[in-house]
Amino acid sequence: MQTGKAIYSAPTWRLTRWLAEPPAGTPDTIRQRLIAELFGNLPVFYGGLVATMVGPVSVVIFKPSLVFIVWLVAEAVISVVRLAALVHGRRAARRGARTHTDLHILMALAWSANLGLGCCLAILSGDWVIAMAACIPAAAMVGGICFRNFAAPRLAAAMMVLSMAPIPVATLLVGEPALIGVTLLVPLFLFSMSAAAFQMNAMVVSAMVAEQENRHRASHDDLTGLSNRAHLVRLLGDRLADDQPAGLALFFLDLDGFKSVNDRFGHATGDGLLQLIAGKLTMAVRSGDVAARLGGDEFVVLADGLDRDGALAFGRHLAETITRTYDVGGQACAIGVSVGIALAPAHGADARSLLAAADAALYVAKDRGACRVVMAADAATLAPPLAPLAGISPALEAQRPTALS
């Protein structure tokens, strides 16, 4: 699973998958971020390890019996394994390697169970100073468990039950009347804190969804779902900032015949047509390419790894993919596309100059007739562009300037 540049593996065991499963309806992209959260909150994690070692160490110092020494050793081993799984997971995630998420979750359960077992043993010893030394750190950890594991509320609830549930069991076995209040209070405490973990998860998921939607709206066109101008310019600037942006090609597309569709059938049909064309464009581009709508019937594609001949061939591929008659609500809409191409760094070393070069090539393509593909250098020298696409519909052919047909 991915957060930023770190990729965290999803749990694969049935138990760990169930424990890490967020509430129904959580988007997949949010699920990825929630898995990553299980490896986060390091100050809380380190503080918890130190705090929970205080109990066993204190107990062994004041009552060095074999059972408590074994408890201390078990706590130390579990803590070391948890820390190793966490550190390895964070490093592996940054490298894109597999993270031991299942082990990470399993050791969290083992840590909680060992904590609860030690509290139970301390109470059964009958030494109330020892019992207090063991139980106070365990009770303090409940808040940390809830806060650190809100991304997986089932896991948080299971950890709290394992660490605290043995305490009322032990008080009942001891039969001390003064501890009846503890026996009744712990289940109520566990219920309220588990509910808090689920509520915190719901609040955080809602905030993540809202943040994701706002970020998507800020970088994508509302009508087509393609990248918008701001997002395209930002991505283009990032790619041009590379030391060697050679092979970067920008394709400026403008639809031929779109105005006629709007005039004849209305803007609702025009909007539906733009959505269909955006779908065709998305299928036509390669993985890693960026398709954007700048507004109206203007689209841009940003592609890497193309020389001049490759860019011309790809531009023609885009034009051939889009040029066709579309059925929009029962209306036959004949649409073609003209393409202007600019290459970096030959035609521009920054986003503005490269867009301007591709736009200038597009104007030359439009001026020379429907469904043309023109390279920026061709536009500058007025060299003959590629021939128009074969099979242009009569409706589009009629739109070409008479003097140039």
Residue, then its C-alpha position, 0 to 999 in steps of 0.5 A: m500500500q502506498t503513502g507518498k513514496a512509501i509502499y506498505s504491504a497489505p496484511t495477507w493472513r485471515l486474522t490480520r486482514w480482519l483486524a486491519e479491515p476498516p469500516a465498509g465503504t472505505p475507498d481503496t485509496i484510503r485503505q492504503r493510507l490506513i495501512a501506512e498509519l499502522f507504521g506511524n506515530l513513532p513517538v507514541f510507539y517508543g513511549g509505549l515500549v518504554a512505559t510497558m517495560v517499567g511495570p515488569v522491571s519494577v515487579v522483578i526488582f521488588k519480587p524477583s520470582l521466576v514467573f515475573i522474570v519470565w514475564l520480563v524476558a517475554e516483554a523484552v523479546i516481544s518489544v525487540v521483535r515489534l521494534a525490528a518489524l516496525v523499522h524494517g517495514r518503514r525502510a522496506a516501504r521506502r524501497g518499494a519492498r514487501t513489509h511484514t505487516d502481518l508480523h507487525i499486527l501479530m506482535a502488537l497482539a502478543w505485546s498486549a496479551n503479555l501485558g495483560l498476563g503480567c497484570c493478572l499474575a501481579i494481582l494473583s500474587g496478593d502483593w498490592v504494591i506489585a499489582m499497582a506497579a504492573c497495572i498502572p502502566a497497562a491502564a495508561m497504555v489503553g489511551g495510546i493503543c486507541f490513539r496509535n491504532f485508530a486506523a484499524p479499530r478492530l485491532a485497537a479494540a482487540m489490543m485493549v481487551l487483551s491488555m485489560a480484560p485479565i485484570p477483572v478476571a484476576t480480581l474476581l479470583v482473588g476475592e478482595p471486596a475492595l476490588i469489586g469496583v475495578t471488576l465492574l469498571v474495566p469492562l465499561f472502560l474497555f467498551s468506551m475506549s473501543a467505541a472511541a477507536f471506531q469513532m476516531n477512525a470514522m472521523v479520520v476516514s471522513a477527513m481523508v475522503a474530503e481531502q482526497e476529493n478536494r485535491h482531485r477537484a483542484s487538479h482535475d477537470d470536473l466534466t471529463g475527469l482529466s487533469n486540468r490546466a494547473h495540474l498539467v502545467r505543474l507536471l510539465g514543469d516538474r518533468l522539464a526540471d529534469d536535467q535531461p528532458a529529451g524525449l518529452a513531447l507535448f500534444f495540443l489537440d483541438l476538435d474539428g466539428f465541435k462547434s457545429v455539434n453545440d450549435r445543432f444539438g445544444h451544450a448538453t450534447g456537447d458535454g456528453l461528446l466531450q466526456l466520450i472523447a475524454g474516454k477515447l483519449t484516456m485509452a489512447v495514451r500510454s501508461g505514464d502519459v498525462a491527458a488533460r483538458l484545458g477548457g472548451d474542446e482543447f485537450v493536451v497530452l504529455a508523453d515521454g520517450l518520443d523522438r520527432d518521428g515517434a511523436l508524429a506517429f503518436g500524434r497521428h495515433l491520437a487523431e485516428t483514435i478520436t476522429r469518428t462519428y459519436d452517438v450522443g443521446g441518439q445524435a450522430c456527431a462527426i468529430g475530428v481533431s487537429v494536433g500540434i506537437a512540440l518537443a522539449p527542449a528543442h521547442g521550449a525549455d519551460a512550460r509556457s514556451l512549450l505550450a506556446a510552441a504546441d499551440a502555434a503548431l495547432y493553429v497551423a494545423k487548423d489553418r491547413g484543414a481538418c484532422r492535420v498533425v503538425m510539428a512545431a518546427d514545421a509550423a515555424t518553417l511552413a513545411p508541409p504537414l502530414a497529410p489529412l487522415a483518411g476517411i474523414s466524414p463529409a461533414l468534417e471535409a466540408q468544414r475545411p477552407t475552400a482555398l486549402s481543400 
